[in-house]
């Protein structure tokens, strides 16, 4: 994917993402929060978000919602995502390329095994 050239283009990406993934929180076992502040977008968060949505769709996972946030304050390890699953301590992953996003979904979301070398922070501290 190329660079975003306008706010309108960014809004279209968001709209398409919302169409591809059920965004309601109720009935979900967790969520993935993608940091979409300017630092995250500059580091490739747009492609990371797309990879997350596509991978969840490919694996027929519909009990995880995907939401966007502003900057998490971890600019040096962008793109970042936060994985929140029911009954587990939240985990923030850094350097989440599209390939790493797929790996996190298959390991953490599907198999229940965190991807240790990508973890930046655990918990809500």
Rosetta blueprint (number, residue, H / E / L):
1 X L
2 X L
3 X L
4 X L
5 X L
6 X L
7 X H
8 X H
9 X H
10 X H
11 X H
12 X H
13 X H
14 X H
15 X H
16 X H
17 X H
18 X H
19 X H
20 X H
21 X L
22 X L
23 X L
24 X L
25 X L
26 X L
27 X L
28 X L
29 X L
30 X E
31 X E
32 X E
33 X E
34 X E
35 X E
36 X L
37 X L
38 X H
39 X H
40 X H
41 X H
42 X H
43 X H
44 X L
45 X H
46 X H
47 X H
48 X H
49 X H
50 X H
51 X H
52 X H
53 X H
54 X H
55 X H
56 X H
57 X H
58 X H
59 X L
60 X L
61 X L
62 X L
63 X L
64 X E
65 X E
66 X E
67 X E
68 X E
69 X E
70 X L
71 X L
72 X L
73 X L
74 X L
75 X H
76 X H
77 X H
78 X L
79 X L
80 X L
81 X E
82 X E
83 X E
84 X E
85 X E
86 X L
87 X L
88 X L
89 X L
90 X L
91 X E
92 X E
93 X E
94 X L
95 X L
96 X L
97 X L
98 X H
99 X H
100 X H
101 X H
102 X H
103 X H
104 X H
105 X H
106 X H
107 X H
108 X H
109 X H
110 X H
111 X L
112 X L
113 X L
114 X L
115 X L
116 X H
117 X H
118 X H
119 X E
120 X E
121 X E
122 X E
123 X L
124 X L
125 X L
